[in-house]
Amino acid sequence: MQKFWESIYRPSYITGYNPFIIKNMNRAIERMVEAINNREKIVIYGGTDADSLCGIASLLLILKYLNADVEYCIGEYDYNYAILTDDIIKNQIAFLGAQLLITVGAGIKGKEQEILCNNLGIDLVITENKEVKSSYESIYINPREEGCAYRYKNLSNSGVSFKLMQAIAIYYNMKSINKYLDLIFLGGVYSKITPKGENNVILKEGIKVLKTTNNVGLQAVKNFYDIDDIDEDNLNKIIEAINPSKGAVGKRDNARIIVELLTTNDKSRAEQITKYLDNEKKR
C-alpha cells in the first residue's frame, strides 16, 4: 500500500499525508465504493464560497470519472459554512433521491438531522475541518477532530475533499489525481491556507497544474481575462471569477453555475458561463 500511495502523490512524499491516517477514512471509502459500484445515488452538499465550490467540483469530476450516479446541492447563499437543516434534507437532498450524502466543509445542525437522514435511508459522510468533538454516529471526516492522527490538519474544505479523492484513487488503482490540484489549489488560496506541511505541497504543485490546466472552465476564465502567467493579480482574477456574487439571480444560483463551469467539457458552454458570470459581478 505504501509504494502505491507514493506513486499517486509523489511530490514531497511524507508518510503523514496518507489519507487513511485520517479517522474514519476507511469507513468513508467502504461506503463510497459500495455506492459507486452499485450505482446508488450520491449527492454532494456544500456552501457557496469558492473553496466549497472547488471541493464540490473536484469530487464531482472524480466520481463521474468512475461512472458514479452523482448530483450536487448548494446550501443557502447566506451560509458560507453550510448547515444541513430539516428543510434542505427533505426538500432538496431527499428529492434528488440520495442514498449517500457527502458534505464538503459542511456540518449538520444536530443529532435530529442525523436521525432524519437515517429515517429517510440516507447515509452520511460529513467532511469539515473545525476544532470540534464529534458525537455523530455517521461517518465523520475531520483532520482536526479529537483522536485523529493526521499530521497536517490545517487543510481547506477542498483540501479535505482531496483526501477523500486520494483514498478513492488508491482503492481504484488510479495512476494519479494530481490533475485536480488546480481546483484544490484555488480553494486553498481563497481560504488563505498556511503554507506548511501538505498545504505547502498543494500550493507548490497546484500552481503548476493551474498554469497548464486541462480544466475547460478554468481555461475559459484564463482566456476571457487574457491570463498567461499566474501572478498574484491574475490569480485573484481567477478566484474572483469562481466566487459567486448575488447578481440578478442570487448567490446560490450563481454558485450552481460555477460548479457547472468547473465540471463541463463543453468549451462553448464554458465561454458562455464565463461571460455571464462577469456580467453578474457588474450588477
N, C-alpha and C positions, 0 to 999 in steps of 0.2 A: 504493500500500500504506500509506503514512504517513497519509493522510487517513482511510482506513478504520480503521486502528489507533486513531486518535484517537476515532473515532465509537463504538467499542465499550468504550472505557475512558477517558472524558473527565475524571473527577475528577483535578485536579492533574497533567495530562498532562506527562510528561517523556519524551524520546526513549529514555532508558536503560531504561525499563520494557518496551520492546518484547520479547516473548518470544523472537523469532527471533534476538536477540543472544546468547542462551544457546547455548553449544556443543552441537552435535548436535541442536538442536531441529528443524531441517528434516528430518533423518533420522527422528526420532521421529514427526513428523506424517505423513510419507510412509507409514511403516509402519502407523500407526494408521488412516489414511484407507483404505488397502488392506484392512485387517481389517474396518473398518466397512462399506465398500461391498460387500465380498464375503461378508459375514455369517460371518466367521471367528470362532471362539470366543476371546473376550478374557477373561482373568482378572486381577483386580486383587488384589494381595497387600500386606498391611501389618501393623503391630503393633496392640497393644491399648490404647494410650493415646488420649486424646481427640483429640489433634492428628492422629494417623494415621487415626482413625475419621472425622473430618471430611473429610480428604483423600479417603479411600475413597468416602465417601457422595457428595461433590460430583462426583467423576469418574463414579461410577455414574449419577448423575442426568443429566449431560450426554450420556453415551454412550447411555443408554436413550432420551433425547430424540431422538437421531439414529438410533434403531432398531438399535443395535448388539446383537450376541449377547454379552452380558457377564454375568459372575458375579464373585464375590469370595471371598477366602480370608483368614482371620485367622491370624497366627502364634501360636506357643505363648505362653501367658499370661505367662511369665517373661521374655519378650523385649519390652521397650518399644521397643528398636531391633531390629526383626525381622530375622532372618538366614535366608536360603534355604539349607536343607540338602538332602541327597540324599533323606531320608525325606519331607520336605514336597513336594519336586518330584515324586517317584514316586507317593506315596500320596494327595496332595491336588491338586496342580496338574495333573498328567497325567490323574488320574482324572476331572477336570472336562472333559477334552478340549481343554485350552488349546492354541491356536496362537500366541497372543501373550500374554505375561505382562508386566504393568506393576506395578512395585513402588512403594509410597508410603512414603518415608522408610525404605527397607529396602535393605540390601546383600545380596550373596551371599557365601557362606563362602569361596569361592576359585574359581580357574580350573576346577577339577574340576566344579563345579556349572554353570558356564557351558557346558562341554563336554557335560555330561549333558543340559541343556536343548536344545542343538543336536542331539544324537543322537535326542532324542525329538520333534524337529520343532517346538520351542517357541522363538519369537523373544523376546528380552528387551528391555524398556525399563526401565532402572533409574533411579529418581529418589531422590536424597538431598541432604543439604546439610551435608556434613562436609569438613573440610580434608584431602583425600586426593589422591593422584596415581593416576589410574585406569590399569590395564593391561587393561581389558576390551575385547574386540572387539565386544561387544554395544553397543546404543545406550545411552549413559550421560549422564543429565541431572543436572548438579550445578553450580549457580551459583558454588560455591566451588572448583571444580576448577581446577587449574593450566591456564592458557591460555584460560579463559573470560572474555569481555569484558564480561559483565553487570555493571552498576554497583552494584546494591543486592543484596548477597549474603547478608545475614543473614535469610533467609526461614525460616518454619516449614516442616514437612513438607507441611502442607496448602497453604502458600503456593507451594511448588514445584509441587504438583499444579495449582494455579490457573494457573501459567504454561503448563502443557500445555493446560489448558482454554481459555485466551486464544488460543493458537495454533490450536486446533481451530476456535474461533469465527471467526477470521479466514479460515481455509480454507473453511468452510461459509457464510460471509457472514451469520453470525448478528448480529442487531442489538445485543444486549447480553447479557452473562452476569453482570452485577453482582448479579442476584438471588441468586446463590450466595455472595455475600460474607458472609452471616450465618454460614455454616459455616466459611469461611476465617478470619473474624474470631475465632470461638470457638477454633479450633485455634491461632491466633496468641496469643491471650490465655493459653491453657493453657500454651503453650511460652514465655511471657514474652518475646516478641519485642521488640527495641529499637525504639522509635517514631521511626525515622529512615527517610528515603528512601521506598521503596514500602511498607514496613511502616506508616509513618505514614498513608498513603492508605488502606490496608486497615483500619486501626484506626478512622479517622475515618468512612469510608464504610460499613464493616461494621456499626458500632453503629447507624447509621441504618436499614440494611436489617433488622437484628435487631428493632428496635422495632416495625416493621410487617411482620414476616416472613410470607411465604406458605408457608413450610415447615410442613407439617401436624404433624410430630413436634415441632418447636420450639414451635408454637402449643400443643400438648397439654401440654408441660412448663411453659410460662408460665401456662397456665390452672390446672394442678394446684397450682402453688405461689403462685397469686394474684399473678403478676408483671405489673405495668402499666408501671412505669418501669424502665429498665435502669441502676440504680445499681450500685455495686461489690458490695454484698451480694447483690442479685438476679442479677448476672452470675455470681458464684461459685456460686449455687444451680443455675443452668443448666449450668455446666461440670461441677459435681459430678454432676448427673443423667446426663450423657452420658459420664462417665468410669467405665468398668466396675469393679465390685467383684468379689471372688471369690465372695461369696454362697454359695448352695447348689449351683449348677451349675458354678461355675468362671468365671474371668475371661474366658477366650476365648469361651465360650458367651454370656456376657452382652455381650461386645463385638459378637458377631453380631447379637444382639437390638437393640443400639443402632444398628447400621447399618440394620437394618430400620426402626427408629423414624425415622431421619433421611431415609429414602427412600420411606416409604409415602405413599400418597394417601388412605388409609382413616382417617378421623377416629376412628372407634370403636376400630380396632386401635391407633392411636397412644395413645389414652387408656388402653387396657388395658396396653400396654407400659410406659407411664409409671408406672402404679400398681405393676406388677410390679417395675420397677427400684427404686422407692422402698422396697419391702418387702425386696428383696435387700440393700440398703445397711444395713438394720436388723438383719440376721442376724449 
